[in-house]
Amino acid sequence: MSKPDVMAIEEFIEALDWQADHAEQNGAPCTARVVRSLAKVRESDTATGARIANWAGLTLKDAMPLRLAGGLHHLVLSGADRRLARVYSGQVTDQDRIDALVCELVETFDTQLLPWLDGPPQTNEAGRAASIMGGLLWLAQKTVPKFELFELGASAGVLTMLDRYRFQLGETIAGPRGSPMQIAPEWRGEVSPAAAPANFQILSVCGCDIAPIDLSDPISALRLKSYVWPDAPGRMARIDAAIALASARPPDLVKQDAGEFVTAMLAEPQTEGTTRAMFHSIMWQYMPAATQATITEAFETAGKAASAQSPLAWIALETDPATFRHELKVRLWNGSPDDGTPHLISHSHPHGAWVEWLVH
């Protein structure tokens, strides 16, 4: 019997409870309490409450509770209303008090909060770069270790800058010394990734997003920080490091539909002796099925022309809809008999706190 698809839960309260439990289990009990309060917001006589009550999509698949949670966090970060700060710090834990406070905030800031429901959270949490780099190191042992990378759903380009990050992946170190972004997840598994070969190199990284965020703009950066769970100080520190790096040199981002971007990237001539690799993290579920099909077909078609000297790879850190585990899967096309076979490389914490390495 197949496992039920968690993200397909239709009943609102069940989905809300699942999202709150998920936050709690991942070290964010304060955020969980705010998420639970949305049940009362839904019953309120506000435009935001009516929008929640009449939500046309699936609560979890659309990450609807986290959209509004971001808007509420923004009230604190922007200084518009700091009363939730005592909830985020754990000083206020009584659910009835939090329900009342959140409902009061929604009533007061109804007009400002309503637009937060228009789109999914944009974070591209920097901690997830550990998995992507792990995938690159795994590929480096099997193909040409010089990479031309492009990212889908890059948001503000936090992961698009992964070539500037310093990584401690178990016993394996990668990335430039002295980087303000230090990625060192708890390492689980019997082994670490193999060290990068001497000729390992990330030649270029670019990304696309349908609504990219400019990290060098203080207003945009504050919006991005609002999606970070406030009871996760490590995540907040990583966002600050990403903002510093982007201010020094912005990531290479374009505003474009993911399907169109992939089609254009694959149409570009590939330099012989390089591996062209696409990566993305926790964004596939938000794309229309037609866009997913376009990207998959484009890759599988391009893969037929791949060779040992012009390989093609697809690195995906996405959520298994049945288990909600975050899985790193890598596909490689280089003219071998198992071209395009998905390889499960690791599981990871949703925000990169730990990585469980599964391959030898």
Disulfide bonds with the S-S distance in Angstrom:
none
